[in-house]
Amino acid sequence: MSHILSFFGHSAFRILTKKGLKIWIDPWLDNPQASARPDSIEADLILITHAHEDHIGNCIEMASPATEVVAIHEIQQYLLIKGLTNVTGMNIGGTYNTRGLAITMVPAIHSSSIREGKGVIYGGEAAGFVICLEDGLTLYHAGDTALFGDMALIGNRYNLEIAMLPIGDHYTMGPRDAACACKFLRPNRVIPMHYGSFPALTGTVQEFARELMAQEIDSQLVELSPGEELAL
């Protein structure tokens, strides 16, 4: 039996672990790339990388009382005010052990805020997650980020099977910098995300593939279409 990683467009992923845990990351399921809603939005865990609405997404409607949401402290406080009761706050550098998983919050270089009425609420620091599953297989979801040198520390610290990296440019790193990120991170496989959802996100998988080749990166490029899944 394998873990199953499913992509739902933009930066939204679901991990179904060998033990049946349903882990969602940045579940914006109404994104322009989503051709259809997933067959089930049941969630044991929801991880939120930062506060922008295209990443918090459908979190509030998806979270049942049994669903645990994990996010940085400021987002935790916001979601508690919104009525969610099972929200765990953490911060960058910390590791949270739950349900046989080790979830480490790592840096991302990006902004983070929530639009509320006519105002904007500070959403804490943007982050990524390194997720070590029950059998030790390790994945990295970078969230929205620029390229930064300390990605090399993440690559040295963890044996990454999968890295999910933004390539869209404009709001995040583009294909060239994402390829350099792979050089630092050294994942076995890389899945591009956060591209093509808005006109401003001009980075493409084809450009990313060319950059991986030009920079002599060994990571295997895996392109997932919305609704497609990958056995891990």
N, C-alpha and C positions, 0 to 999 in steps of 0.2 A: 504494500500500500504506500502511496506517495502523498506528500503534501500537495495541495492544488492552489496555485496562485492565479487569480482571475483579474482582468483589467476591465474597468468600466468607463474609460475615457478620462481625459485631462490628467488628474493625479490620483484617481480613485482606484483602489485595489482591495481585494478580499483574499485573505489566506484561510484556507480550510486545512487545518493540521491533521496529521495522522490520527490524533486522538479525538478529532471532531470539533475542535475549537474553531469558531468563526471570528476572525480578526479583520476588521475593516480599517483602512487608512484613508484619511481625507475623503470621506464619502459624499462627494458632490455628484449625485446621481441624476440631476437635471441638467447636466452640462451639454453643450451643443454637439458633442461627439456621441452621446449616449443614444443609440438607435432604439433601445428598449430598456425598460427597467429590469433589474435582475429578478430571477424567479423567486427569490426570497431576500428580505432585508434583515433577517434575524442576525443578531450580533451578540457575541459574548464579550468582545472588546472592541472599542473604537478608539483609534489613535488619531489625534489632531496635531498637525505639525505647526500651524499658526492660525491666526484669527480671521484671515480674509474669507469672505463668504464663499469663494470657490474652493475652500478647503474644509471649513466647518460644514458647509454643504447641508446635507439632510440629517446631520447628527441628531438633532433634537427629536425629530419625528421617528427616527430609527431606534432610539434608546428606550428599551423597556426597563422596568425596575431592576431586572436582573443583569442588564448590560452595564459593564464598567467602561466609562470613558476616561482616557488618559491624555492629559495635556499639560502645558506649562501652567504655573500657579494662577496667572491672571485670567486665562481662559477657564480654568476650573472655577474660579470665583464667579465669572460671568454665567457659566452654565448652571451653577447652583442657584443663582438669582433667578434664572429662567425656569427653574422648577425641577431640573434633574437632581437626583439624590445620590447617585452612585458615580461620583466623579473623583478621580485621583489626580491631584496636582503634583508635579515634580519640576525639576529644573535641570538646566544643561549641566552635563557631567555626571548626573545621578543615574543609578540603575535601579529599576523596580522589578522585583521578582513576584510573579503571580501566575497561578495555574500552570506551573511547570515551565514558564517562559522567563527570560531575562530581557527586559526592555530598557535600553540605554538611550537617554536623550543627548544628542550631540549638536554642535553648533550648525547654524545655517546663517548666511548673510543675506538678509532680506528685511522688509518691514512687516509689521503685524498690527492690525487694527480692526475694529468692528464698527460698522455704520449703524447708528441707533437713532432713528428719527432724523433730526437735522444735525445731529452731533456725531463725533467720532470718538470711540473709546479705545484707549491703549490696550493692546492685546498681549503684552509681554514680548519677550524675544522670540523670533522665529527659530525653528529647530528642525532637526531630522531625527530619525529613529534607527537604531541598530537593534534588530529583533533576533534573539537566539531562541529557536524553537525547541521543543521537548527533547529532540534527539541531537541537538547541537548545531543543526543547519542554521546558518546566519544570513540574514537579509538586511539591506540598508535602503531606507526610503529617505531621500535627501530633502524632501519638501521643496520649497522654492528657495533657490540659493544661487549666489555667484560662485565662481571658482575661488577656493581659498586653500592656502598651503597646508593647513592642518588636516586636510583630507588625507594627507600622507600618514598622519598619526592614526587615523581611523583604519587605513589600509594595513598599517603595521600591527595594530592592536587586535584586529579581527580578521579571521579567515572568511572572507565574504563569498558566498555562493552567488548571490544576486545583488546588484545595485540598480535601483530605480532612480534615474537621473533626469532632471528637466533639460530640454534641449531647445526650447522655443525662442530664446533670446528676448530682448526688450525688457521683460520683467525678471528674467533669470539668465543664467548662462546659456549661450548658444552652442551649436554643434562643436565648434573648435575647442571651447573651454570644457565642454562636457567630455570630450575625448581626453583632454589633459587630466580631468578628474579621474578618469579610468586608469591613467598612468599612476596616479597617486594611490588609488583605492585597491587596484589589482583584483577586481571581482572576477570570478569564473565566467559569469554572464552579466550582461547589462541590458536593461529594458528602458528605452526612452519614454518620457512622459512630458506633460505640460507643453504640448506643441499643437498647432493647428486648431485650437479651440476658439481663438479670437484672431481677427485679422493681424493684430500686432505681433502675434507669435509666429514668426516667419521661418524659424529653424525647421529643417526637415530630417527625416530618417536617412534619406539619401545623402545629404550633406554630412550627417553624423557618421555614416558608414565610410565615406571618403576620408574623413578626418581620422577615424580609427586606423585606417590603412596607412594614411600618410604619416601618422605618428607612431606606427608600428606597435599598436596596442594588441595584446593577445586576447583580451576579453571577447567572448562570443556575443555578438549583437543579436538580441531576440526582439523582434518587432511583434507586439501584440495589438490586434484590432480590438475595439470595444466589444466586450462580450466573450472574448477569447480567453482560454485558460492554458496554463503551463503546469505540467507535473514536475515536481521538484524531488 
